[in-house]
Amino acid sequence: MSRKFRNANYEETLKQTISLEEALPPAHLARFIVDVIGQLDLSKIYKRYASQGGEAIAPEILLGLLFYG
């Protein structure tokens, strides 16, 4: 008697989309960090950005990376 196996369909897997909401559990550290940063007053940091140059990365993103790292 031969055993049946379910094969992986890599092409179909590559086409799947997931959202971060689905991927991160409600109590994940990343969600906590986003909540904390959302409560901070970052107006002084925003004032330090120059008006010239290319599009800058928002301070919330940089702080999130720093805190999570």
N, C-alpha and C positions, 0 to 999 in steps of 0.2 A: 504494500500500500504506500503510495507516494504522498508526501506532505504538500499542501498548497501554501504558497507564499503570496503575499501582497507586494507587488513591486512598487518602487518609488518612481514617480513621474516628475523628474526634475524640471522639465519644460513647464509643466503646470505650476509647480512650486514657485518658479521664478516670476510667474505672472500674478501671483497672489499679492494683495496689498493688506497691510495691517496698519492700524492707527496706534499712536503712543498710548491713547486712552485704554486700548485693549491690551497692550503689551506691559504696561506698568500697573501693578496692583495698587489699590487705594492707599495703602500705608507705605508706599515706596519712598525712599529718601529723596529722590528727585522731586516728587510732588511736594514734600515738606519744604524743600529749598525754594521752589517756585512760590509757595505761599509766603514764606518769610521775606523774600525779596520784594514781593508785591506790597508788603507793608512798610517798606523803607522809603524814606524821602530822599530821592536821588537828584533833586533839583540842583544842588551844588556841583554835582558831577557833570550834569548836563550843561551847566553854565561854562564849564572849563573847555568844552569842545569848541574848536575853531570853526568858523563858517566856510573856510576854504578846504580844498582837498576832496577826495572821493567820499563816497557814502560810508559813514562810520558804523561800526557795530554797536548796538545799543548796550548801555552799561548793565542792564539786567542780564543780558546773555553772558557778558564777561564775568560778572559777579557769580552767576550760577555755575559757570565752569570752575571758577576759583573755589567756591564753597564745596562743590561736589568732589573736586579733585583732592 
